[in-house]
Amino acid sequence: MTLDHALYLFNEGRNTQAYRLLGAHLEDGGTTFRVWAPNAARVSVVGDFNGWQPGVHGMHSLGRGGVWEVRVPEAGPGSLYRFAITRRDNGALLVKSDPYARGFELRPGTAAYVVRPSQYVWGDGQWLQQRAAWDWQHAPLNIYEVHAGSWMRHADGRPYLWPELAERLIPYALEQGYTHLELLPITEHPLDESWGYQATGYFAPTSRHGSPDELRAFIDACHQAGLGVLLDWVPGHFPQDDWALARYDGTALYEHEDPRLGLHADWGTHIFNYGRHEVRSFLLSSAHWWLEEFHFDGLRVDAVASMLYLDYSRQPGQWLPNRYGGRENLEAIDFLRELNSMVHGEFPGALTIAEESTDWPQVSRPTYVGGLGFSMKWNMGWMNDSLRYFRRDPVHRRWHHDELTFGQMYAYSENYLLPLSHDEVVHGKGSLSGKMPGDRWQRFANLRLLLAWQAFTPGKKLMFMGGEFGQSREWAEGRELDWGLLADAAHAGVQRLARDLNRLYRDLPALHSQDFAAPGFEWIDCHDSEHSVLSWLRWGRDGSFVVVAVNFTPVPLTGYRIGVPQAGRYVEVLNSDSTHYGGSDLGNGGAIAAVEGEWMRRPANLAITLPPLAAVLLQRVAEDGAAH
């Protein structure tokens, strides 16, 4: 692509690889710098190669598109730099970071550095080939959500580097049965407390964990081990740091001028101007960069609801309607459709997952039928209803049975992912285990039951780190998880249950092959609020099925009769009350017989024992022991 054509596409909002045009590019005879600053009077590059003196290496304009360029022979790999921008309106000097920088110095420094083109040789060709043919809608997808800076740390508090995470995190995630990692944003950010959600480097992996090629090696190692990697990506807003994107050339360049459109009051951040062509090129190119250059397997797109609605978290008079008088952000909608079309068109098998908390229709439906085009959507309703229910004392749960059953009314309107995410264990919300009511035994039983409830409910899965072993304290980004808790039998039991649930979900088609389809789920009995019991069937596309029965009270039930599709021998595949997991070991002796006789409109029935605060999964086996 010629320079002129790249500039034309950039100004049209259709350059999805603008990182090849803008930023710092090593070439024979030095480094070429380009930056978009259409309202600047003058621009120069300053760095450790010229004593940070404005004007020494002045840039020239490439035309009306607003891009400036200079070649600096003295700048080489590792050179630190910024752009010095003279405002056109008042002559004030701004010193700004490079929006397209591929590397930044370690915090608290904020200068970009010139990155040598990657020499990394990938070894994940087989993974990418298989991903392109991956039938993800009918495959298991179980995500371990990780904050790389606090999963595990050195004794002196230093976060692990990518090679150290590869050595420990990859085998742990595989042993626990997860199919994918999802990294909280690792785009460069100056403030640890933002967890990466206030990014200043949309093309730069944070220096906290090592070099860009070390990140590539980490993802490559994941792929070669059979583990996918998703990136939490933040196109909804950016921070107000005066050295970064905010009012980049003295004007509202990446954001809106009017704060009723351009300021997110809740987060103290700016909202991208999705109607500006060059901003669309910037964001689309960022998404393309991570998928192309780092082989991420998809993007979890943060805060989609805040992008879709002009009145998001605003009172009357604090927002401006669209051209039709409505509250929908039409430019953001167009951008999201472009994003999803690009990802699915250029990166076969890569996923896009929306964190979207409203009833916006067709979030995970194709753009050609009017949808937004995401692969999946977080089921925030399921998460909120489930956690609200589990917080209740079991004696009161009978009056709130609908909090668990209501989800099936809309469960197949989208491709849903069931999250137990980082958002639920911060800001005073406590840990998952801390939400559970009752004495110590009941709290752990409830937590085990919550994990089983997620595993056996239709939808793909996500678990934030620590939830899988019952982290007791609320998560904090400045310390590692409380791994010492695993010396406690109760926490170790929760971890074993999480592992076994993950493996069952992965291995049994009945639990994953129809996650998004109504025929994959069938209530046996959803009306027994008196006992706070639910029972249902999960069906695989191959005709296989499993029986799930759940007791949400600490009162054990014996001889509890439910209808099943066929008579025969049913093996108790999992019982969350097993002593192996820290329970009381009340159950069905490993197997139980279903007899002929209509019950609950089914041709056979069985009488089971339901342990306290526990889930039981049963699978019919033939006389030769083969599962049906």
N, C-alpha and C positions, 0 to 999 in steps of 0.2 A: 504494500500500500504506500502510495506516495505521501509526502508530508502534506501537500495541499488537500488530498482526499481525506486524510486522517483529520485535518483541521475542519474540513467541511462537515464530516460526520459528527465530530465533537460538537460543533455549533448547532447541529440539527438534533442533538440528543440521541444519536444512533450509533455512537462509537462505544461499543461494549468492551473495547480493549484500549481505552485511552491511557492506560498505564504504559503503553508502548510509545505514546506521544509525549506525555507530560512527566515531570519529575526529573531525576538525575540519571543520566545514561552514560556509562563509560564507553568511550570510543577511542580510536587511535588519535593520539594527540591530546588526551585529557578527558574532561567530562562536559557533556552538553546538558545545560539546565533549561527547562521550560516551565512556565507557570502561567496560569490563567488569572489575569488581573485587569479586566477591561476598563476600569474607571481610574486606573493609576496614571499619574503624570510621568513618573519615572520608576524603573525597577532595576535593582542590581542584586547580585548574589554576594553574600558575605559569608566568611568562614574562616577556619583556622589557616587557610592558604593565603589569606590577604589581610590578616589581623583584624577581621570583622569590621573592615572599613567600608561604609557605603560608597558607591560610585566608582570603586576601583575596577570592578568588573560589571559595567553597565550592560543591561540587556536591551535588545532592540525588538520592536513590535513586529509580529508576523502578519499584521493586517487588522481589519476591522473586527476580527473574532476575539481580540483581547488577549491573545497568547504572546508571551515575551520569551526571548531566547538569548542564550550566550554560551559560547564554548570557553572553558577555562582550562588551559593546559596544566596549571599547577594543581588542579583538583584530581585526586585519585581515590582508590579504594580506602574507605575509612575516614575520608575527609569530612569534617563536620561543617554544616552549612545552614543558612537561613536565607530568606529573601527580605531585602530592604525595599519597602514600597512607599513612594511619596504620593500622598493624597492629592488628587487633582483639585479638590475644592478649597483646601486651606494650606496646602504645602507641608502638612505634618508628616513626620516619618514614622512608619509602622515597620516593625521587625517581626516577620511571620515564619512559621514552620512551613514545610512543603506538604501540601495536601496529598501528593502522590509519593511521598517518601516511602522507601522500602525498608528503612531501618532508622531507629532513634536511639540516642544514648540512654543509658539506664537512668531511671528517675533518681533524684529530682531534676536531672538535666532534661532539656526539652529540644535540643538541636537534633536535626536529622543527620544521618551520615550516608555517604555514597556507598552503595552496596555493589559488590562485584557480581556479575551475572552468575547464577547458580551453576555449579559444576556437578551437582548431585546426580548420580545415576540411579534411577528408580528400578526397583525389582518387583513391582506390584502389577505387572502387565496381566497376569492371569486373573487377579482380583478385579481389575477394571473390565476385563472381557466378560467375566461372570456377572459383574454388576450391571452391565449393559443389557444382559438378558434376564435379569432378576425380576421375578414376578412378585414384587414386594407387597402387593395387596393381599396375597394369599400366603405369604411367608411370615415366620415369626420376626418381630421387631421389638427388641427389649433394650432400652437405652439406659446407660449409667451416666447420669449427669454429674460432671466433675468440675470443680474449681481447681485449676492446676496449682495455684499458689498455696492451697491449704489442705489438699488431700492428705499429703504426708510431707513432713519437713525434717530438716536436719536438727540435731540436738541444740544447735545454737540459734535456731529460728529461721535459718535461710531456707527459702523455697527450693524444691528440687529443680534441677535442670532437665531438659528433655531426655537426655540419655538415661538419667536416673529414674525418671517416670517410666520410660520404656522398660527398664529392668524390673520395676515393681508393679506398676499399674496394669500393664498388659496381661501378665499372668494372673493377677488377681481378678480382673474383669472376666477373663475366660473361665477361670475356676468357678466363679459365681454364676456363670451361665448367661452373661449378657451378650447381645449381638453387636451392640454399638456403644461407643463413647460419645457423649456430647460435651464439648468444652465450653464453659462459660467464656464470654468474649476474651480472646487473646490478641485482638487488635490493640495496638499500643494505646496506653492510657496513663495519665500522670498520677492518678489517685488510687491507691490500693482499695480504699473503702468504696469505690464505685463498682468494684468487681469486674471492671471492663465495660460497663454499660455507658460510660461517658468517654467515648473513644476520641482520640486526636490523631490517630494514624490508621487510616482505612485501608492501607496497603502494607502495613508494617506489623509483623508479629512482635509482641512485646519482648523487650530485651531481658525481662526478668528470668526467663527460662533458657536463654541461650540464643544461638544464631538462627537465622532463617533456615539454613540447611540442616541444622539439628532438629528443627520442627519437621522438616521434610522426612528426615530419617525416622523420627518417631511415628509419623503417619504411615510410612512405608512398612515399618516393623509391625504396626497394628494390622495392616492389610495382609502381610505375609503370614500372620498368625490367625487370620480369619476374623478380624475385628474391624468393623466400620468405624468411621470418625465423622461426626457432625460438628459444625461450627455455629455457635450462637452469634448471630450477626445483627447489628443495630442500625438500620437505616431510618429509624423514626425520629431521631433527635441527636444533637451534638452539644457539647458543653460551651460555656461562654468564655473560656480562657482567651484572653486578648492576644495571645501569641499563636493561636490556632485558627480555626475556620471562621470564627465570629467576625463579622464586618471585615472581610478579608482585605479588601482594597480600600477600606474606608467607607464602603457602602454595604448594604445587605446583599451579599453576593450568593451565598449558599442558603440563607434564610430569607424570610419575608421582612420587608421594612415595617409593616404594621404589626405590632405585638399581638393584636387580636388573631393574627394568622401565624406569626412566627415565634411566639414565646410560649414555652410549656411551663406554666407557673408551678406546677406540682414538683417538677424535677429541677427547676432552675436552668433549663436548657433551651436551645433554639430548635425549631422545627424546620426541616428541609423544605425548600421551595420546589416541590415536585413538578410545577409547571414550567420551570426554567430548563431549557434544553441541556445546557452544560451540566446542571446538577444531576439530571437523569443519566447523562453519560458517566459522570463521576460515580454514582451509586451502582449502576449496572456494571461498570468496569471493576469496582471493588468486589462485587459478587463473583464476577468472572475470574478475577485474579486468584481468589482463594480456591476456587474449584479447579482452575487450570494449573496454577503454579504449585499448589500444595496438595492436590488430589483429595481434598475433602469430599466426603460422600453426600453432602447436602448442607443446607442452611436451615437452622431454626431461626425464624424471623421474629425479633422481639417487638412487643408492644404494637401489634398490628391494629388493634382497636383504636389506639391514639392516632393512627395515621388515617383511618377511614372516616372519622367524624370531626367536623370542624368545631363542634361544640363539646368535644371530649373534655371532661373535667372543667367546664366553663359555665358560668352563670349567664343569664340573659344580659345582653349588652356587652359581653366580653368576647363575642365571636362574630364573624362575618359570614353570611350565607353564601352559597354558590350562586352561579348565574341564573339558576332556576328558582332560587329562594330556599333551597333545601340545605340540610346540614351535612350532606355527604361531601367528602373531599374528592372531587372528580379527578383532579390531577394525580392524587395518591392512588386512586383506584386504577387509573391507566398505567401508572408506574408499576404497581404490583403485578398487573397482568403481563406487562412487558418483561418484568423480572422472571416470572414463572415460565413464560414462553421461551425465554432465552435459556434458562437452566435446563428445562426438559428437552429442548431442541438440540443443545450443544453438548450436554453431559448426560448421556443415556444412563438411566438408573439412579441418578442423583435425586435426592429428595428435597422438597421445601416444606417446612412445617410452620404453621402460623400459630403464634400465641395470640389468640383472638377470643375475647371474653364475652362477646355480645351475640345476638341472634342474627347477625348479618348472614344473608342466605348464600349458599353455594360457595363457601370459602374454598372447599376442597373439590370443586367441580371444574372441568376444563373451561378455558376461556372461550372456546368456540360455542359453548352453550350458555354463555353469560356468566360463568363463574369467575372467581379470582385466580384459579389455576394452581392453588397449592396442592401438594400431595396429601397432606393431612392437616388437621386442626386440633389443638389442645382442647380436651373436654373439661373446661373449667367448671361447668355445672356439675359434672360427676364428682370432681375433686371437692368442690365446696359442700355439696350435699352429703357426700360420704364423711368428710371430716366433721361436719356439724353433727351428724348422727353418732359418730363414734365418740364424740366428746360427752354425749349424754350418759347419765347413769343408766345402766341397763333396766332399772325398774321403770324408767320413763320411756323407753324405746318403743313400747307397744303403741304409743300415741303418735309416733313419728315414722311409721312403717313406709309411708310414701316417699320419704327422703331417699330411700334406697330403690324403690320400684319405679319412680317417675322417670329415671334416666332412659328406660327402655321405650318411652314414648317418642324419643327423638334420636335414639342411638344410631340410626342408620341414615339420618339425613345428611351426615358428613362422614368422611373418613376420620374417625376420632382416635386420638392418642390419649391415654389415661395418665395424667401426670401426678406424681407426688414430688413436687419440685422444690427448688431452693426457696421460692417465694413463701413457702409455708413453714419455714424454720428460721425466719429472721424477723427483725423489727418487733420483738416482744411476743411473737407467736409461739415461741418455745419449739422444742423438738417434736417429732412425730410421737415418740414414746411419752413425752411430757403432756400431750393432749389427752392421753387415755385416762379414763376414770378408774376409781377403785383402789384397792390395796396393791402392793407390789405384784402379787401373783396375777391379779386381774389386769393390771396395766400391761404386763407382758403378754397375757393371753389375748387381750384386745389388739395389741400391736400385731401379733401373729395373725389374728383374724383379718386385720386390715390388709396385710400383705396378700393373704389368700383371696380376699374379696377383689383386690385389683387383678390378681393373676387369672382368676376364673371368670371375670367380667369381659364381655367382648370389647375389643379395642387394643391397639398396640400400647406398649408400656414404657413408662419413664420413672426412674427412682433417683432422687438426689443422694449423693454420697453420704454415708452415715446412717441413712434410714434402714439400710439392709442389715445392720446389726444393733439397731436401737440406740443410736447416739443419744445420750441423756441431755447434754447441754445444747442450748440454741447454737446454731452454726455461727462462727465468727471467722472472717477472712484472714485474720492475723495469727491464727494458730492452726495446727493440724487437727484432724479428727481425733477423738479420744480412743485410740486403738487399744489402750490398756484395758478398756472395758471387756475385751474378749477373754480376759482371764476369769470373768464372771460367767458361770454356767448359763444364766438366763440370756445374756447377750450373745454368747456363742450359739445358743439354741436358736435364737432369731436369725442369726447369720446362716446356720445350716438350713433352716426353713426357706429363707430367701433363695438360697442356692437351689434347693430341690424344686421350689416353685418355678424358678427360671428355667430349669432343665425340663420340667414337665411341659411348660408352655412351649418351649422350643421343639420338643420331641413328639408331642401329641397333636396331630393335625386337627383334632376336634377342638383344641384350645386356641388355634391361630388361623386356620385356613379360611374361616369365614368371619373374621373379626369385623368386617365392614358390611356384612350381609345379614338380613333378618332371618333367613333360614338356618343360620348358625346358632341361633339361640331360641330356646323354648321354655317358658315357665312350666314347672310341674305344679307348684303352688306358690302364689305370691300374696295370698290373702291371710295367712296365719299370723296376724298381728298380735293375737293373744299370747302366743308363745315367742314372738319375735323370731320366727323361723322363715327362711326362704329356701326353696329348692328349685333347681332348673336343670335343663339339658344343654350341653354344647355339642353341636354336630359338625363333623368335618365334611369337606367336599367329597371325600371318599366313602361317605356313609357311616363312618365310625362315630361313636358318641360316648360321652361320659356323663355321669350323674353327679351333681353337686348339691349338697345339703349343708345349711349353715344355721348355727344356733347363736343368736346374738345376746343371750343371757347367760349368767353363771349357773343356771339350773339345768342339770343334765336331763335328757329325755330318753327314755327307753321304749322300745316297741313303737317307735314313731313310723307310721305307715305312709308310704308315698307310691304313686303309680310310676311304672317304668315301661319302656317300649317292648321289652322282651323278658320272658322268664329265663332263668338260668343262674349261673354262679357269677357273682359280682365281687371283684377283688377291691379291697380298700387300698387304693393306690397312694393316697396321702390323707393323713389325719393331723391337723395342726395342733392337736392336744397330745401328740406322742411325747413320751419322756425324752426322746431324741432331740426334741425342740424345746424342752423345758415344761411340758404339760403334765397332766395327771395320768395319761395313758388309758383313758376310757375310750373304748371304741368297739369295733365289730369283729375282733379276733382275726383280722386279716382278710376275711371274706364272708359273704352272706348270700343266701339263696333267695332269688325272686320266684314267686309262684304264679301260676296261671290264675287269673281272676281280675275282672275289670275293677279299676280303682282310679279315681280322678280322670276318667275317660281314657284310660290306657289299659291294654290287655293284660298286664301283669302288675304285681306289686311286691314290695318288700318292706319289712319292718326293721328299721335301723335304730341303733343307739346314737344319739347326738350328744357329743361331749359338751362341756360348758365352754362358752365363748370360743367356739371352734368351727372349722370347716372340714368337711369330709368329701373326698372325691372318690367315686366308685367307677370301675370299668368292667363291663361284662367280658368274660372269657369263655372260650369254647371248652369242651371236654378235654381237648388236647393241650389246653393252656394258652392258646393263641388269643390275643385281645381282639374284641369285636368293636 
